[in-house]
């Protein structure tokens, strides 16, 4: 059955337009058995984003960030702190690759120019419309600008962590790393044996 014959009479009501947009969407949905029901879903999102994992195949380290996240705090986990890859929202007319390079320098203070696209993913497609473009990139100490820590004007306070790759994988097992983007990119390094130990 074509999607246009399954989804009809779509209406949207903007609930909030504060940081992102929260829409309440009403529609008629026809199941494969022919039954049609009226449904209401909420869809939240903002501009698409990026996430990038920097790794050093010689030292076998990865660069991660630690920052306060209110949803993690509300969930009562790790006092609200999350260990993550570099990430951020795309500015208007900015490409995902350019965003990844900009965010890397802003958050962890490394000026890189070669990155590899891994994939694009929806992190929670049941409610979030934001797509995240996932990247990896190699780094070395010569690229360290000694800046980083986030953009103060954007209320960012970011701790930069340089962690052995094998330790980062163990942090997933111990649920110290709980961010989906970070888990996916660390597993990508492991599966593709970009760091061997």
TIVO-2410 file (N, C-alpha, C; in nm, 3 decimals):
# residues 197
REC num residu      c1      c2      c3 atome chaine
REC   1      X   0.085  -0.119   0.000     N      A
REC   1      X   0.000   0.000   0.000    CA      A
REC   1      X   0.089   0.125   0.000     C      A
REC   2      X   0.062   0.217  -0.090     N      A
REC   2      X   0.137   0.342  -0.101    CA      A
REC   2      X   0.115   0.427   0.024     C      A
REC   3      X   0.221   0.496   0.069     N      A
REC   3      X   0.211   0.574   0.193    CA      A
REC   3      X   0.106   0.684   0.181     C      A
REC   4      X   0.083   0.738   0.060     N      A
REC   4      X  -0.017   0.844   0.045    CA      A
REC   4      X  -0.158   0.792   0.067     C      A
REC   5      X  -0.178   0.660   0.052     N      A
REC   5      X  -0.309   0.604   0.080    CA      A
REC   5      X  -0.319   0.555   0.225     C      A
REC   6      X  -0.207   0.552   0.296     N      A
REC   6      X  -0.207   0.512   0.437    CA      A
REC   6      X  -0.218   0.631   0.532     C      A
REC   7      X  -0.159   0.744   0.495     N      A
REC   7      X  -0.157   0.863   0.581    CA      A
REC   7      X  -0.235   0.975   0.512     C      A
REC   8      X  -0.340   1.022   0.577     N      A
REC   8      X  -0.426   1.127   0.518    CA      A
REC   8      X  -0.468   1.227   0.626     C      A
REC   9      X  -0.517   1.340   0.578     N      A
REC   9      X  -0.574   1.443   0.666    CA      A
REC   9      X  -0.478   1.487   0.776     C      A
REC  10      X  -0.355   1.517   0.736     N      A
REC  10      X  -0.252   1.556   0.832    CA      A
REC  10      X  -0.267   1.703   0.870     C      A
REC  11      X  -0.276   1.730   1.000     N      A
REC  11      X  -0.277   1.868   1.049    CA      A
REC  11      X  -0.173   1.881   1.159     C      A
REC  12      X  -0.116   2.000   1.172     N      A
REC  12      X  -0.010   2.022   1.270    CA      A
REC  12      X  -0.043   2.143   1.355     C      A
REC  13      X  -0.019   2.131   1.484     N      A
REC  13      X  -0.039   2.239   1.579    CA      A
REC  13      X   0.092   2.260   1.655     C      A
REC  14      X   0.149   2.379   1.642     N      A
REC  14      X   0.275   2.410   1.710    CA      A
REC  14      X   0.250   2.429   1.859     C      A
REC  15      X   0.312   2.345   1.941     N      A
REC  15      X   0.296   2.353   2.086    CA      A
REC  15      X   0.402   2.444   2.147     C      A
REC  16      X   0.525   2.434   2.095     N      A
REC  16      X   0.635   2.514   2.147    CA      A
REC  16      X   0.735   2.541   2.036     C      A
REC  17      X   0.795   2.660   2.041     N      A
REC  17      X   0.899   2.696   1.946    CA      A
REC  17      X   1.011   2.767   2.023     C      A
REC  18      X   1.051   2.705   2.134     N      A
REC  18      X   1.148   2.768   2.223    CA      A
REC  18      X   1.291   2.739   2.179     C      A
REC  19      X   1.341   2.621   2.206     N      A
REC  19      X   1.476   2.583   2.163    CA      A
REC  19      X   1.467   2.505   2.033     C      A
REC  20      X   1.377   2.410   2.032     N      A
REC  20      X   1.339   2.340   1.910    CA      A
REC  20      X   1.190   2.358   1.893     C      A
REC  21      X   1.133   2.288   1.798     N      A
REC  21      X   0.989   2.296   1.778    CA      A
REC  21      X   0.924   2.168   1.829     C      A
REC  22      X   0.811   2.184   1.896     N      A
REC  22      X   0.730   2.071   1.938    CA      A
REC  22      X   0.594   2.084   1.869     C      A
REC  23      X   0.565   1.988   1.783     N      A
REC  23      X   0.440   1.990   1.707    CA      A
REC  23      X   0.351   1.875   1.751     C      A
REC  24      X   0.222   1.901   1.760     N      A
REC  24      X   0.124   1.795   1.781    CA      A
REC  24      X   0.058   1.771   1.645     C      A
REC  25      X   0.077   1.652   1.592     N      A
REC  25      X   0.031   1.620   1.457    CA      A
REC  25      X  -0.082   1.519   1.464     C      A
REC  26      X  -0.193   1.554   1.400     N      A
REC  26      X  -0.310   1.465   1.394    CA      A
REC  26      X  -0.323   1.414   1.251     C      A
REC  27      X  -0.354   1.285   1.238     N      A
REC  27      X  -0.366   1.227   1.104    CA      A
REC  27      X  -0.449   1.099   1.109     C      A
REC  28      X  -0.501   1.061   0.993     N      A
REC  28      X  -0.570   0.934   0.977    CA      A
REC  28      X  -0.469   0.834   0.920     C      A
REC  29      X  -0.462   0.715   0.983     N      A
REC  29      X  -0.369   0.613   0.939    CA      A
REC  29      X  -0.445   0.485   0.909     C      A
REC  30      X  -0.422   0.430   0.789     N      A
REC  30      X  -0.487   0.306   0.748    CA      A
REC  30      X  -0.388   0.191   0.757     C      A
REC  31      X  -0.421   0.093   0.840     N      A
REC  31      X  -0.337  -0.025   0.856    CA      A
REC  31      X  -0.351  -0.118   0.736     C      A
REC  32      X  -0.259  -0.213   0.725     N      A
REC  32      X  -0.261  -0.306   0.612    CA      A
REC  32      X  -0.387  -0.390   0.606     C      A
REC  33      X  -0.452  -0.408   0.722     N      A
REC  33      X  -0.577  -0.487   0.724    CA      A
REC  33      X  -0.699  -0.404   0.683     C      A
REC  34      X  -0.675  -0.276   0.648     N      A
REC  34      X  -0.783  -0.190   0.601    CA      A
REC  34      X  -0.845  -0.103   0.708     C      A
REC  35      X  -0.815  -0.129   0.834     N      A
REC  35      X  -0.872  -0.049   0.943    CA      A
REC  35      X  -0.805   0.088   0.945     C      A
REC  36      X  -0.886   0.194   0.957     N      A
REC  36      X  -0.836   0.331   0.961    CA      A
REC  36      X  -0.865   0.390   1.099     C      A
REC  37      X  -0.763   0.456   1.157     N      A
REC  37      X  -0.779   0.520   1.288    CA      A
REC  37      X  -0.724   0.661   1.282     C      A
REC  38      X  -0.777   0.745   1.369     N      A
REC  38      X  -0.727   0.881   1.383    CA      A
REC  38      X  -0.625   0.881   1.496     C      A
REC  39      X  -0.504   0.931   1.467     N      A
REC  39      X  -0.395   0.929   1.563    CA      A
REC  39      X  -0.341   1.070   1.587     C      A
REC  40      X  -0.284   1.090   1.704     N      A
REC  40      X  -0.215   1.214   1.736    CA      A
REC  40      X  -0.078   1.179   1.790     C      A
REC  41      X   0.026   1.234   1.728     N      A
REC  41      X   0.163   1.214   1.772    CA      A
REC  41      X   0.228   1.350   1.798     C      A
REC  42      X   0.329   1.350   1.883     N      A
REC  42      X   0.410   1.470   1.903    CA      A
REC  42      X   0.545   1.449   1.837     C      A
REC  43      X   0.592   1.553   1.769     N      A
REC  43      X   0.720   1.548   1.698    CA      A
REC  43      X   0.804   1.665   1.745     C      A
REC  44      X   0.925   1.634   1.793     N      A
REC  44      X   1.014   1.738   1.844    CA      A
REC  44      X   1.139   1.743   1.757     C      A
REC  45      X   1.194   1.861   1.742     N      A
REC  45      X   1.319   1.870   1.667    CA      A
REC  45      X   1.366   2.012   1.651     C      A
REC  46      X   1.487   2.020   1.598     N      A
REC  46      X   1.547   2.147   1.563    CA      A
REC  46      X   1.628   2.121   1.437     C      A
REC  47      X   1.730   2.200   1.411     N      A
REC  47      X   1.810   2.175   1.292    CA      A
REC  47      X   1.884   2.042   1.305     C      A
REC  48      X   1.919   1.985   1.192     N      A
REC  48      X   1.996   1.861   1.194    CA      A
REC  48      X   2.131   1.885   1.260     C      A
REC  49      X   2.194   1.777   1.305     N      A
REC  49      X   2.319   1.791   1.378    CA      A
REC  49      X   2.427   1.699   1.327     C      A
REC  50      X   2.542   1.709   1.393     N      A
REC  50      X   2.656   1.624   1.360    CA      A
REC  50      X   2.711   1.562   1.488     C      A
REC  51      X   2.784   1.454   1.471     N      A
REC  51      X   2.863   1.397   1.580    CA      A
REC  51      X   2.990   1.344   1.516     C      A
REC  52      X   3.104   1.369   1.581     N      A
REC  52      X   3.231   1.323   1.526    CA      A
REC  52      X   3.319   1.267   1.637     C      A
REC  53      X   3.376   1.151   1.610     N      A
REC  53      X   3.469   1.087   1.702    CA      A
REC  53      X   3.610   1.102   1.646     C      A
REC  54      X   3.697   1.165   1.726     N      A
REC  54      X   3.838   1.177   1.688    CA      A
REC  54      X   3.917   1.066   1.755     C      A
REC  55      X   4.006   1.005   1.676     N      A
REC  55      X   4.087   0.896   1.729    CA      A
REC  55      X   4.231   0.910   1.679     C      A
REC  56      X   4.323   0.852   1.756     N      A
REC  56      X   4.464   0.851   1.720    CA      A
REC  56      X   4.507   0.705   1.715     C      A
REC  57      X   4.532   0.656   1.594     N      A
REC  57      X   4.564   0.514   1.578    CA      A
REC  57      X   4.701   0.479   1.636     C      A
REC  58      X   4.790   0.578   1.652     N      A
REC  58      X   4.922   0.551   1.709    CA      A
REC  58      X   4.915   0.540   1.862     C      A
REC  59      X   4.855   0.638   1.926     N      A
REC  59      X   4.845   0.634   2.072    CA      A
REC  59      X   4.731   0.544   2.119     C      A
REC  60      X   4.640   0.509   2.026     N      A
REC  60      X   4.521   0.428   2.055    CA      A
REC  60      X   4.426   0.499   2.151     C      A
REC  61      X   4.423   0.632   2.141     N      A
REC  61      X   4.333   0.712   2.224    CA      A
REC  61      X   4.219   0.769   2.141     C      A
REC  62      X   4.113   0.805   2.210     N      A
REC  62      X   4.002   0.879   2.149    CA      A
REC  62      X   3.978   1.005   2.231     C      A
REC  63      X   3.922   1.106   2.165     N      A
REC  63      X   3.888   1.231   2.233    CA      A
REC  63      X   3.737   1.237   2.252     C      A
REC  64      X   3.696   1.254   2.378     N      A
REC  64      X   3.555   1.264   2.412    CA      A
REC  64      X   3.532   1.390   2.494     C      A
REC  65      X   3.407   1.422   2.518     N      A
REC  65      X   3.372   1.538   2.599    CA      A
REC  65      X   3.287   1.493   2.717     C      A
REC  66      X   3.288   1.574   2.820     N      A
REC  66      X   3.199   1.552   2.934    CA      A
REC  66      X   3.127   1.683   2.961     C      A
REC  67      X   2.994   1.676   2.961     N      A
REC  67      X   2.918   1.798   2.985    CA      A
REC  67      X   2.784   1.767   3.050     C      A
REC  68      X   2.728   1.869   3.112     N      A
REC  68      X   2.600   1.855   3.182    CA      A
REC  68      X   2.487   1.852   3.079     C      A
REC  69      X   2.396   1.757   3.096     N      A
REC  69      X   2.278   1.744   3.009    CA      A
REC  69      X   2.154   1.735   3.098     C      A
REC  70      X   2.064   1.831   3.085     N      A
REC  70      X   1.946   1.834   3.171    CA      A
REC  70      X   1.860   1.707   3.160     C      A
REC  71      X   1.837   1.651   3.040     N      A
REC  71      X   1.758   1.527   3.036    CA      A
REC  71      X   1.822   1.412   3.114     C      A
REC  72      X   1.956   1.405   3.113     N      A
REC  72      X   2.026   1.301   3.189    CA      A
REC  72      X   2.009   1.327   3.339     C      A
REC  73      X   2.013   1.454   3.377     N      A
REC  73      X   1.991   1.493   3.517    CA      A
REC  73      X   1.851   1.456   3.562     C      A
REC  74      X   1.750   1.489   3.479     N      A
REC  74      X   1.611   1.459   3.512    CA      A
REC  74      X   1.590   1.308   3.525     C      A
REC  75      X   1.664   1.231   3.444     N      A
REC  75      X   1.654   1.084   3.452    CA      A
REC  75      X   1.727   1.028   3.574     C      A
REC  76      X   1.802   1.113   3.646     N      A
REC  76      X   1.871   1.070   3.767    CA      A
REC  76      X   1.995   0.987   3.740     C      A
REC  77      X   2.065   1.015   3.630     N      A
REC  77      X   2.181   0.937   3.592    CA      A
REC  77      X   2.307   1.024   3.593     C      A
REC  78      X   2.414   0.972   3.651     N      A
REC  78      X   2.547   1.035   3.649    CA      A
REC  78      X   2.545   1.182   3.689     C      A
REC  79      X   2.456   1.219   3.779     N      A
REC  79      X   2.442   1.357   3.824    CA      A
REC  79      X   2.420   1.454   3.708     C      A
REC  80      X   2.372   1.402   3.596     N      A
REC  80      X   2.342   1.486   3.480    CA      A
REC  80      X   2.456   1.499   3.381     C      A
REC  81      X   2.570   1.435   3.409     N      A
REC  81      X   2.684   1.447   3.318    CA      A
REC  81      X   2.685   1.333   3.217     C      A
REC  82      X   2.720   1.368   3.095     N      A
REC  82      X   2.724   1.271   2.986    CA      A
REC  82      X   2.861   1.278   2.918     C      A
REC  83      X   2.918   1.160   2.892     N      A
REC  83      X   3.044   1.151   2.818    CA      A
REC  83      X   3.008   1.120   2.673     C      A
REC  84      X   3.055   1.208   2.583     N      A
REC  84      X   3.007   1.202   2.445    CA      A
REC  84      X   3.119   1.236   2.346     C      A
REC  85      X   3.089   1.205   2.220     N      A
REC  85      X   3.170   1.256   2.111    CA      A
REC  85      X   3.139   1.404   2.092     C      A
REC  86      X   3.218   1.472   2.013     N      A
REC  86      X   3.188   1.610   1.975    CA      A
REC  86      X   3.057   1.610   1.898     C      A
REC  87      X   2.971   1.707   1.926     N      A
REC  87      X   2.844   1.714   1.855    CA      A
REC  87      X   2.791   1.856   1.855     C      A
REC  88      X   2.698   1.880   1.764     N      A
REC  88      X   2.638   2.012   1.760    CA      A
REC  88      X   2.541   2.027   1.646     C      A
REC  89      X   2.471   2.139   1.646     N      A
REC  89      X   2.370   2.168   1.545    CA      A
REC  89      X   2.432   2.238   1.425     C      A
REC  90      X   2.376   2.210   1.310     N      A
REC  90      X   2.421   2.275   1.187    CA      A
REC  90      X   2.362   2.415   1.177     C      A
REC  91      X   2.446   2.512   1.143     N      A
REC  91      X   2.398   2.647   1.117    CA      A
REC  91      X   2.332   2.652   0.979     C      A
REC  92      X   2.255   2.757   0.954     N      A
REC  92      X   2.189   2.774   0.825    CA      A
REC  92      X   2.295   2.778   0.714     C      A
REC  93      X   2.271   2.705   0.607     N      A
REC  93      X   2.359   2.698   0.489    CA      A
REC  93      X   2.496   2.637   0.519     C      A
REC  94      X   2.509   2.563   0.629     N      A
REC  94      X   2.634   2.498   0.664    CA      A
REC  94      X   2.624   2.350   0.629     C      A
REC  95      X   2.729   2.294   0.571     N      A
REC  95      X   2.729   2.152   0.539    CA      A
REC  95      X   2.759   2.071   0.664     C      A
REC  96      X   2.719   1.943   0.665     N      A
REC  96      X   2.752   1.861   0.782    CA      A
REC  96      X   2.903   1.853   0.808     C      A
REC  97      X   2.983   1.840   0.703     N      A
REC  97      X   3.128   1.832   0.720    CA      A
REC  97      X   3.186   1.958   0.780     C      A
REC  98      X   3.142   2.073   0.732     N      A
REC  98      X   3.191   2.200   0.787    CA      A
REC  98      X   3.150   2.217   0.933     C      A
REC  99      X   3.029   2.171   0.965     N      A
REC  99      X   2.983   2.177   1.104    CA      A
REC  99      X   3.071   2.092   1.193     C      A
REC 100      X   3.105   1.971   1.146     N      A
REC 100      X   3.189   1.880   1.225    CA      A
REC 100      X   3.326   1.942   1.252     C      A
REC 101      X   3.384   2.005   1.153     N      A
REC 101      X   3.515   2.069   1.169    CA      A
REC 101      X   3.506   2.187   1.266     C      A
REC 102      X   3.401   2.270   1.251     N      A
REC 102      X   3.382   2.385   1.340    CA      A
REC 102      X   3.359   2.341   1.484     C      A
REC 103      X   3.269   2.245   1.503     N      A
REC 103      X   3.237   2.200   1.638    CA      A
REC 103      X   3.358   2.134   1.706     C      A
REC 104      X   3.441   2.067   1.629     N      A
REC 104      X   3.560   2.004   1.685    CA      A
REC 104      X   3.653   2.107   1.747     C      A
REC 105      X   3.673   2.218   1.677     N      A
REC 105      X   3.760   2.321   1.732    CA      A
REC 105      X   3.695   2.391   1.851     C      A
REC 106      X   3.564   2.416   1.842     N      A
REC 106      X   3.495   2.485   1.951    CA      A
REC 106      X   3.492   2.401   2.078     C      A
REC 107      X   3.465   2.273   2.064     N      A
REC 107      X   3.443   2.189   2.182    CA      A
REC 107      X   3.571   2.132   2.241     C      A
REC 108      X   3.664   2.086   2.157     N      A
REC 108      X   3.783   2.020   2.212    CA      A
REC 108      X   3.914   2.084   2.169     C      A
REC 109      X   3.906   2.189   2.086     N      A
REC 109      X   4.027   2.265   2.056    CA      A
REC 109      X   4.122   2.200   1.957     C      A
REC 110      X   4.069   2.116   1.869     N      A
REC 110      X   4.154   2.057   1.765    CA      A
REC 110      X   4.110   2.107   1.628     C      A
REC 111      X   4.207   2.155   1.551     N      A
REC 111      X   4.180   2.206   1.416    CA      A
REC 111      X   4.213   2.094   1.317     C      A
REC 112      X   4.108   2.029   1.269     N      A
REC 112      X   4.125   1.918   1.176    CA      A
REC 112      X   4.068   1.956   1.040     C      A
REC 113      X   4.110   1.884   0.936     N      A
REC 113      X   4.054   1.912   0.803    CA      A
REC 113      X   4.019   1.786   0.726     C      A
REC 114      X   4.057   1.670   0.776     N      A
REC 114      X   4.021   1.546   0.708    CA      A
REC 114      X   3.928   1.464   0.798     C      A
REC 115      X   3.808   1.439   0.747     N      A
REC 115      X   3.711   1.360   0.822    CA      A
REC 115      X   3.646   1.262   0.726     C      A
REC 116      X   3.585   1.160   0.783     N      A
REC 116      X   3.516   1.059   0.703    CA      A
REC 116      X   3.373   1.046   0.750     C      A
REC 117      X   3.279   1.053   0.656     N      A
REC 117      X   3.137   1.035   0.689    CA      A
REC 117      X   3.110   0.886   0.712     C      A
REC 118      X   3.041   0.856   0.821     N      A
REC 118      X   3.006   0.717   0.853    CA      A
REC 118      X   2.864   0.688   0.807     C      A
REC 119      X   2.769   0.768   0.852     N      A
REC 119      X   2.629   0.749   0.813    CA      A
REC 119      X   2.547   0.867   0.864     C      A
REC 120      X   2.419   0.866   0.834     N      A
REC 120      X   2.324   0.962   0.890    CA      A
REC 120      X   2.216   0.881   0.961     C      A
REC 121      X   2.179   0.923   1.082     N      A
REC 121      X   2.086   0.843   1.162    CA      A
REC 121      X   1.983   0.930   1.232     C      A
REC 122      X   1.866   0.872   1.253     N      A
REC 122      X   1.767   0.926   1.346    CA      A
REC 122      X   1.793   0.858   1.479     C      A
REC 123      X   1.809   0.934   1.586     N      A
REC 123      X   1.842   0.875   1.716    CA      A
REC 123      X   1.719   0.826   1.791     C      A
REC 124      X   1.605   0.885   1.766     N      A
REC 124      X   1.481   0.841   1.830    CA      A
REC 124      X   1.366   0.874   1.735     C      A
REC 125      X   1.351   0.793   1.627     N      A
REC 125      X   1.257   0.829   1.520    CA      A
REC 125      X   1.111   0.828   1.561     C      A
REC 126      X   1.079   0.778   1.680     N      A
REC 126      X   0.942   0.781   1.726    CA      A
REC 126      X   0.896   0.919   1.770     C      A
REC 127      X   0.992   1.009   1.797     N      A
REC 127      X   0.954   1.144   1.843    CA      A
REC 127      X   1.041   1.255   1.786     C      A
REC 128      X   1.168   1.225   1.751     N      A
REC 128      X   1.260   1.329   1.706    CA      A
REC 128      X   1.271   1.331   1.553     C      A
REC 129      X   1.260   1.449   1.494     N      A
REC 129      X   1.277   1.460   1.349    CA      A
REC 129      X   1.420   1.498   1.311     C      A
REC 130      X   1.504   1.526   1.410     N      A
REC 130      X   1.643   1.565   1.385    CA      A
REC 130      X   1.724   1.447   1.333     C      A
REC 131      X   1.796   1.470   1.224     N      A
REC 131      X   1.892   1.372   1.171    CA      A
REC 131      X   2.030   1.411   1.221     C      A
REC 132      X   2.114   1.310   1.249     N      A
REC 132      X   2.250   1.335   1.294    CA      A
REC 132      X   2.346   1.271   1.195     C      A
REC 133      X   2.438   1.352   1.142     N      A
REC 133      X   2.540   1.307   1.048    CA      A
REC 133      X   2.662   1.264   1.130     C      A
REC 134      X   2.701   1.138   1.117     N      A
REC 134      X   2.808   1.081   1.199    CA      A
REC 134      X   2.939   1.076   1.121     C      A
REC 135      X   3.048   1.120   1.187     N      A
REC 135      X   3.180   1.127   1.126    CA      A
REC 135      X   3.285   1.068   1.219     C      A
REC 136      X   3.398   1.033   1.161     N      A
REC 136      X   3.519   1.003   1.237    CA      A
REC 136      X   3.633   1.083   1.176     C      A
REC 137      X   3.739   1.101   1.253     N      A
REC 137      X   3.858   1.170   1.202    CA      A
REC 137      X   3.977   1.139   1.290     C      A
REC 138      X   4.094   1.135   1.228     N      A
REC 138      X   4.217   1.113   1.306    CA      A
REC 138      X   4.270   1.248   1.354     C      A
REC 139      X   4.339   1.244   1.468     N      A
REC 139      X   4.398   1.365   1.523    CA      A
REC 139      X   4.539   1.335   1.570     C      A
REC 140      X   4.617   1.442   1.582     N      A
REC 140      X   4.746   1.434   1.651    CA      A
REC 140      X   4.766   1.563   1.729     C      A
REC 141      X   4.865   1.564   1.816     N      A
REC 141      X   4.882   1.677   1.907    CA      A
REC 141      X   4.917   1.807   1.835     C      A
REC 142      X   4.973   1.799   1.716     N      A
REC 142      X   5.006   1.921   1.641    CA      A
REC 142      X   4.882   1.999   1.603     C      A
REC 143      X   4.767   1.934   1.603     N      A
REC 143      X   4.641   2.001   1.568    CA      A
REC 143      X   4.574   2.066   1.688     C      A
REC 144      X   4.632   2.051   1.806     N      A
REC 144      X   4.571   2.105   1.927    CA      A
REC 144      X   4.596   2.255   1.935     C      A
REC 145      X   4.488   2.332   1.938     N      A
REC 145      X   4.498   2.479   1.943    CA      A
REC 145      X   4.502   2.531   2.087     C      A
REC 146      X   4.487   2.439   2.184     N      A
REC 146      X   4.482   2.474   2.327    CA      A
REC 146      X   4.356   2.552   2.362     C      A
REC 147      X   4.260   2.556   2.269     N      A
REC 147      X   4.132   2.620   2.298    CA      A
REC 147      X   4.033   2.512   2.341     C      A
REC 148      X   3.914   2.516   2.290     N      A
REC 148      X   3.814   2.416   2.325    CA      A
REC 148      X   3.740   2.452   2.452     C      A
REC 149      X   3.662   2.359   2.499     N      A
REC 149      X   3.582   2.382   2.620    CA      A
REC 149      X   3.444   2.436   2.593     C      A
REC 150      X   3.411   2.452   2.462     N      A
REC 150      X   3.279   2.502   2.427    CA      A
REC 150      X   3.277   2.652   2.406     C      A
REC 151      X   3.161   2.701   2.365     N      A
REC 151      X   3.141   2.844   2.339    CA      A
REC 151      X   3.069   2.904   2.460     C      A
REC 152      X   3.139   2.992   2.532     N      A
REC 152      X   3.084   3.050   2.654    CA      A
REC 152      X   2.952   3.122   2.627     C      A
REC 153      X   2.944   3.194   2.515     N      A
REC 153      X   2.823   3.269   2.481    CA      A
REC 153      X   2.703   3.176   2.455     C      A
REC 154      X   2.731   3.049   2.427     N      A
REC 154      X   2.624   2.952   2.407    CA      A
REC 154      X   2.601   2.867   2.533     C      A
REC 155      X   2.657   2.916   2.645     N      A
REC 155      X   2.641   2.851   2.775    CA      A
REC 155      X   2.695   2.708   2.776     C      A
REC 156      X   2.806   2.687   2.707     N      A
REC 156      X   2.868   2.555   2.704    CA      A
REC 156      X   2.984   2.550   2.804     C      A
REC 157      X   2.992   2.441   2.876     N      A
REC 157      X   3.104   2.413   2.965    CA      A
REC 157      X   3.142   2.268   2.942     C      A
REC 158      X   3.251   2.247   2.868     N      A
REC 158      X   3.287   2.114   2.820    CA      A
REC 158      X   3.425   2.075   2.871     C      A
REC 159      X   3.431   1.958   2.933     N      A
REC 159      X   3.559   1.900   2.974    CA      A
REC 159      X   3.606   1.805   2.865     C      A
REC 160      X   3.730   1.821   2.822     N      A
REC 160      X   3.787   1.736   2.717    CA      A
REC 160      X   3.854   1.615   2.782     C      A
REC 161      X   3.819   1.497   2.732     N      A
REC 161      X   3.874   1.372   2.785    CA      A
REC 161      X   3.950   1.299   2.675     C      A
REC 162      X   4.077   1.267   2.702     N      A
REC 162      X   4.153   1.181   2.611    CA      A
REC 162      X   4.165   1.046   2.679     C      A
REC 163      X   4.103   0.945   2.618     N      A
REC 163      X   4.084   0.816   2.683    CA      A
REC 163      X   4.137   0.705   2.593     C      A
REC 164      X   4.205   0.606   2.649     N      A
REC 164      X   4.243   0.489   2.568    CA      A
REC 164      X   4.117   0.424   2.509     C      A
REC 165      X   4.128   0.383   2.383     N      A
REC 165      X   4.013   0.327   2.312    CA      A
REC 165      X   3.953   0.208   2.387     C      A
REC 166      X   4.039   0.116   2.436     N      A
REC 166      X   3.988  -0.002   2.505    CA      A
REC 166      X   3.912   0.037   2.632     C      A
REC 167      X   3.956   0.146   2.697     N      A
REC 167      X   3.887   0.195   2.817    CA      A
REC 167      X   3.750   0.252   2.780     C      A
REC 168      X   3.742   0.323   2.668     N      A
REC 168      X   3.614   0.377   2.624    CA      A
REC 168      X   3.514   0.265   2.597     C      A
REC 169      X   3.560   0.155   2.537     N      A
REC 169      X   3.471   0.041   2.514    CA      A
REC 169      X   3.423  -0.018   2.645     C      A
REC 170      X   3.511  -0.025   2.745     N      A
REC 170      X   3.470  -0.077   2.876    CA      A
REC 170      X   3.371   0.018   2.944     C      A
REC 171      X   3.384   0.148   2.917     N      A
REC 171      X   3.291   0.245   2.974    CA      A
REC 171      X   3.149   0.225   2.919     C      A
REC 172      X   3.139   0.174   2.798     N      A
REC 172      X   3.006   0.139   2.744    CA      A
REC 172      X   2.948   0.024   2.827     C      A
REC 173      X   3.030  -0.079   2.850     N      A
REC 173      X   2.984  -0.195   2.928    CA      A
REC 173      X   2.942  -0.156   3.069     C      A
REC 174      X   3.012  -0.058   3.127     N      A
REC 174      X   2.981  -0.014   3.264    CA      A
REC 174      X   2.870   0.093   3.266     C      A
REC 175      X   2.818   0.126   3.148     N      A
REC 175      X   2.713   0.228   3.132    CA      A
REC 175      X   2.758   0.365   3.182     C      A
REC 176      X   2.888   0.391   3.168     N      A
REC 176      X   2.940   0.525   3.192    CA      A
REC 176      X   2.928   0.609   3.066     C      A
REC 177      X   2.933   0.545   2.950     N      A
REC 177      X   2.901   0.610   2.823    CA      A
REC 177      X   2.764   0.560   2.783     C      A
REC 178      X   2.667   0.654   2.776     N      A
REC 178      X   2.528   0.616   2.749    CA      A
REC 178      X   2.471   0.690   2.628     C      A
REC 179      X   2.553   0.771   2.564     N      A
REC 179      X   2.508   0.848   2.448    CA      A
REC 179      X   2.511   0.759   2.324     C      A
REC 180      X   2.399   0.750   2.253     N      A
REC 180      X   2.387   0.658   2.138    CA      A
REC 180      X   2.487   0.690   2.028     C      A
REC 181      X   2.509   0.819   1.999     N      A
REC 181      X   2.603   0.856   1.893    CA      A
REC 181      X   2.743   0.808   1.926     C      A
REC 182      X   2.781   0.824   2.052     N      A
REC 182      X   2.914   0.785   2.096    CA      A
REC 182      X   2.931   0.634   2.088     C      A
REC 183      X   2.831   0.561   2.134     N      A
REC 183      X   2.837   0.415   2.128    CA      A
REC 183      X   2.850   0.368   1.983     C      A
REC 184      X   2.770   0.426   1.892     N      A
REC 184      X   2.776   0.385   1.752    CA      A
REC 184      X   2.913   0.410   1.692     C      A
REC 185      X   2.971   0.526   1.719     N      A
REC 185      X   3.100   0.559   1.658    CA      A
REC 185      X   3.215   0.479   1.719     C      A
REC 186      X   3.210   0.454   1.848     N      A
REC 186      X   3.313   0.369   1.908    CA      A
REC 186      X   3.303   0.227   1.852     C      A
REC 187      X   3.182   0.177   1.836     N      A
REC 187      X   3.164   0.044   1.778    CA      A
REC 187      X   3.209   0.041   1.632     C      A
REC 188      X   3.190   0.152   1.561     N      A
REC 188      X   3.236   0.160   1.422    CA      A
REC 188      X   3.388   0.144   1.415     C      A
REC 189      X   3.459   0.213   1.506     N      A
REC 189      X   3.605   0.197   1.511    CA      A
REC 189      X   3.644   0.053   1.538     C      A
REC 190      X   3.572  -0.009   1.631     N      A
REC 190      X   3.604  -0.148   1.667    CA      A
REC 190      X   3.577  -0.244   1.551     C      A
REC 191      X   3.458  -0.234   1.491     N      A
REC 191      X   3.420  -0.324   1.383    CA      A
REC 191      X   3.514  -0.313   1.265     C      A
REC 192      X   3.555  -0.190   1.233     N      A
REC 192      X   3.641  -0.167   1.118    CA      A
REC 192      X   3.790  -0.173   1.153     C      A
REC 193      X   3.819  -0.208   1.279     N      A
REC 193      X   3.957  -0.227   1.326    CA      A
REC 193      X   4.047  -0.108   1.292     C      A
REC 194      X   3.991   0.013   1.314     N      A
REC 194      X   4.070   0.134   1.289    CA      A
REC 194      X   4.169   0.159   1.403     C      A
REC 195      X   4.140   0.102   1.518     N      A
REC 195      X   4.237   0.098   1.627    CA      A
REC 195      X   4.246  -0.049   1.670     C      A
REC 196      X   4.364  -0.102   1.671     N      A
REC 196      X   4.383  -0.240   1.716    CA      A
REC 196      X   4.470  -0.241   1.840     C      A
REC 197      X   4.438  -0.331   1.931     N      A
REC 197      X   4.516  -0.339   2.055    CA      A
REC 197      X   4.523  -0.483   2.100     C      A
***
